[in-house]
Amino acid sequence: MKCVILAGGSGERLWPVSRDLYPKSLLNLFGGKTLIQNVFEIASKVTPEKNILTITNIRQVEDTRLQLKEVYSKPVIISEPMSRSTAPAVASALTYLKNQKDEIILILPVDFSIENIDLFISAIEKAKLLAKKGFIVSFGVKPLYEESGFGYIQTDGNILDGKKVKKFIEKPCKEDVSIFIKQEDFYWNTGIYLAKMSTFLEAYEKYAPKEYRVFNKEMFDETNKIKYEFYENIPEISIDYAIMEKAENIVSVELDTEWKDYGSWQAIYNDREKDSKGNVVEGNVITEKLKDSFVYSSKELVAVSGMKNIILIETEDAVLVCDKSRASDINQLVKKLKKNNDSTTHSRKTVFRPWGFYTCLNSGAGWLTKIITVSPGHKLSLQSHNYRSEHWVVLEGKATVILDEEKYVLNKHQSIDIPIKSKHSLQNQTKEPLKILEVQKGEYIGEDDIIRYEDMYGRVK
């Protein structure tokens, strides 16, 4: 069996993949592990680690790789050039695996957790028997409370150890949810699916030809990145809308263990210990007369007074404030940002690379400042820039700098200028992190103004 993890490919999660930027509330839920590490561990209980494929957005691929390498030395990752939701993501993964035998494929979202792994394994084994008979298997959980942010499955009669799926209902209104949870034939849709490769491909060919026919092995470059031209005209649609709501050969297996979806701040609030006033407060926060609320600050001071039943989240990129009952509206807000071409939807202040990460501090016309952190034993590629110069100041650690074939060793508070078109590399040859302040100046300061000559991570074309 092969497993495909959909690791935040949409790039629209309120929290990043990285542990460095995680709210402690989320890390504490998984014993110090991140979401992707938690789900990878779950997947490894039902199939060997080498059989697990992860697909994510190009902006998150290096961060995802760093996280997975902490739990498995050779993770297989493919990256999408842009957000197109889960139907194209699954189609891409199936294309990557297509030349192999007609194996069973397990699709896992990245934002869930389960209480009893043995019961999960048992559900997978039941689903395999159904998959071998040509069914697509979904996994349902009995609703424990009214939740309009989840999808629902309505079943109709038994098929072996499963139930025939009558209907998928994606994020119903509150009035419908209050009816659903009182009926025996409704389940939460976990977003977990299992079927034979051929069964999935037949469903794509029949119900989602655009996501199926344009894809082939040539869509991947040598680093498993999907080429832009294969994605630019693909519609953005979930696998639930594209396939599951239309297919007739779908059965559901009940996942009879506690399942939690962490796709929203509301879900984290529900699962955290509250104070005497029903609040979850974390980070640089002061409150007065706050009740039944979740307030999180990643960095800046957040002060809240005289509020109740709210979610207030401050991250390095944005601030979210909403009524707790409207937390799922984040998707609509993101759509508005995209429509306005807001930079928040396609860039982050902190960006991860194989050698470490950088955080953008500020920028203006022809200039940009960053903090660059290089992990012990790592180095940036030997590179040059056609349009910008750089000035580096060592803040922490010891930097080894290669500049036009000369070698310089800089200690804390020392600095160096990198002229336009000079070949240069920043290296950390110590066992401690290296942190520098970088000031870029020039007529163009985009990240694509890089010519690489040597690179230990295979990024030289």
Steps between C-alpha positions, in 0.01 A plus 500: 500500500614853419403804706463860380508779759341827391732728697341841497519531124256787501744715696207653685548361849506756777814340638818404308641152464809589702542425868691829539185699427246267657274612782581292807131409517537295185835340585370395840219305336746262330772462761729754337441380143368718218189416299693344213716293737192379686322386183817344357528297820137387461565401136811303597283275719310370196769499228883512490648851512650459151144463363389841628481785249443859612369778277518864603519852364833622358514771770492232771706223342832573672332547836307176448821320409674624816211380716478157338876442517471513877287184486620332176831553319375467140153658469345502153345841431344655192412869485225694327585836336175656627188427702239293316337316793487124556365360170806606295731413791371141516509473119863612503591242763324224306689605185829481688416145617325393180761271344502274803269202542133551578556555870258626759543872564422665834436876494558686828447870580768663713285655771354215705579277792356176635492357850531124441740391225395134527140588415626710208701204371192279533293748297770508230496119473121499456533771236761301307254214449246743360761672282597168343139467383519832316359740760633839605496494878440805715539502877219639715485594866185522707432870577554593864369855479360753254777613264426680173869526408521126416373308200235231561426159347152350481496120470237258376531128575789262566763367257727242665669689787402838359196709422386622160550877470181674396617860510790731586409833661789748511483743796121516546312783670443487876132418460581188297776394738257501793291250303791286381644423842168357616490241219687169497595516132712818516876511565773760501712470186864465608638571152683166509452286187623161382469318166699313239706715266286392204179588686620853575620552141171377354312745724721789386458406136123490537430791734803731484661470155686831525683384811574163340575529130753782504719325755791273405848414624648799315327733743776443762849647482807330643421628852138368492364850453190522281561727202293816490347438157323187626322695776429845363166405336387232746182593692529539877271234645501253789490126447168495686333724241687361198469126572329392819170684454462347152636146527258212559746238626575660838462327833584622847679320780438633849809621681400393850755702692535859607588707192589867510528744213749782559416698189389804701578700812156404632611136501812584699295705747264207549790271588698725734465541877314823582548737790222576751334738252505256210797660322804362322767771501851456363793724415553870568142568610333701776125478561229667704144368529551238228275195489471177296764611250825395330772765473840420354797726427806377314703814572327835548324608819126435474268668751133398524231644725126449542460224241346153498474206262771625262805364324788747465817375332810710437762344270798660332295535179152603611247543779171308512209610718163328485213366704587147612197361320623649169855360505439302180444828312878523459466329161271777375740764629789335318298502178446875540872553554576301186248703303675818617838342415618554856861391553404316822353215292817428304792598723609459861741701710683184605614269220674166552785369289710178518773692685270670755259792464473876461254757632424822313505796736415794278520619142460807281578625150828331412584358843417208730624380838508140623617286788665188354547194722734226372488161670825344631704337221289653222571761236328707235580433135788673324301766317487850356239770443465718193293779655580531868787534744492368857647596835534232769540555875560200728257505792568157651755226427791497257459548124724363227459713188626415152525817288650484150727206596615666824412354838402715800413396856273746682421501870213666683448868403735479201366576151576470128372652174390277209517703173266447205599201282758373750506124558436436868390243755404518867603195703469377857787264574432492874272296724292803603236691297620796296283811486573802282326824408483545122432834330420477128525804273432522127259569216344154545500289817285202404596151621538382139805725448730209583753328274627182669840349417539239774242364742511212751122457467492437124337830400743586218326458164 
